[in-house]
Amino acid sequence: MVVHRGDSLWTIAARHLGPNATDAQIAAEWPRWWAANQDVIGSDPNLLLPGQRLQPPSGP
């Protein structure tokens, strides 16, 4: 998944989970995206740059 301008880990997780995802599910999922891509994102999960390539977290 390529980061686009205006994306956040919250919106990426929500998009990945689908339109029926609850806020609680998204809140649990976005840290998994950060953990899976911390080498790309860095230490600040709020700082995504357009063009970064993120991999979905593995497992449930």
C-alpha positions, 0 to 999 in steps of 0.5 A: 500500500502506498501512502497518499497525501492526507493518509494516516495510520487510522485511515489506512487501517480503516480502509484495510478493515473495510466499511463495517469496521468499528472505531474500536477495531480501527483503534486496535489495528493502526498500532499493528500497522505502525509496528509492521512498518516502523522501519519505514515510518520511523518513531512518529506514527503521525508522520507519514510521507506520500510515497512510502510503501507500507506492508499490512501487518501479518496475522489476525 
